[in-house]
Amino acid sequence: MAITAADVNKLRQITGAGMMDCKKALTEANGDFDLAIDILRKKGQKVAANRADRDATEGLVIAKTSADGKRGVLVCVNCETDFVAKNADFAGMAERIAAIALEKAPADLDALKAQPYDTNGLTIAEKLIEQTGVIGEKIEVSSYQVVDAAYVYAYNHPGNKVASIVGLSKPGHEGVAKDVAMQVAAMGPIALDKASTPQSVIDKELEIGKELAIQEGKPAEMAEKIAQGRLNKFFKESTLLAQEFIKDNKLTVEQYVKQADKELAVTGFKRHSLTV
């Protein structure tokens, strides 16, 4: 397929790789962005680890918790321009959708869009279509995530471009919960710990690590060990509990939490960002 300049620029924004490298990777991948990202990584390019939000442009990310502190929701409402994102009416709509998500606890994103938006009979999906016509930009809800726990903390980074929700095993540790939620927002971990990392992610990291080692001239049997070592480093950098705590890099996040209370544990988290 023909690779356009816009495609190349989009991949460059996602990965930070050079224009020509992006063009070659897209051409080799026949336009498949996920495959092109993997191709760049296998060639040793440093690319963004979190690319789940690559199609998001502008909008607001909002996190909220229930009155009892046992449920948190995270909702992203998208638009095309920052001008619209800063509009008070758009912000009010985004807040309303997040409040509905928290109150009604729909099963998934489609179920959220099917919820009534107001007493006029419009569903959220219909309200989005209505506002697309009024504003002249595509308006969409791109993410809806939930965390249930004994205590949930919601962190909204100033500007509402990134937010996170974190679950703890017991209440009474708001300061710890806030610190961990800020860690999640800043560092973008891909899983809670090694055990909860998807096998598909592990397999991909091993494949990339082995191919890089072979390109460096290492024999196949040594490449396996090198790939495993790189995987262990990946776990330390990319899983929440093993990450260095941003306020004290002598501690991991897990050590910081246990320092506050030996019985305290992080049970889950969610994060969404408008940037890669």
Secondary structure, DSSP 4 states (H G I P E B T S, - for coil): -PPPHHHHHHHHHHH---HHHHHHHHHHTTT-HHHHHHHHHHTT----S--TTTT--EEEEEEEE-TTSSEEEEEEEEES-HHHHT-HHHHHHHHHHHHHHHHH--SSHHHHHTSB-STTS-BHHHHHHHHHHHHSS--EEEEEEEEESSEEEEEE-TTSSEEEEEEESSSS-HHHHHHHHHHHHHH--SBSSGGGS-HHHHHHHHHHHHHHHHHTT--HHHHHHHHHHHHHHHHHHHBGGGSEETTEEEEEHHHHHHHH-TT--EEEEEEEES--
